[in-house]
């Protein structure tokens, strides 16, 4: 996994708090369980209906 993906996900809360945006949304293919596990381990919550991740 590229380091930049993890760094972006880890710094998402700081980026969001210092910007005018309300949330950060990440999207994966349903079969991409590795990315889903990473996002969830970093505190992103999965939308059970659409598999969107937001923080």
HELIX and SHEET records of a PDB file:
HELIX    1   1 UNK A    3  UNK A   17  1                                  15    
HELIX    2   2 UNK A   33  UNK A   41  1                                   9    
SHEET    1   A 3 UNK A  25  UNK A  27  0                                        
SHEET    2   A 3 UNK A  52  UNK A  54 -1                                        
SHEET    3   A 3 UNK A  45  UNK A  46 -1                                        
END                                                                             
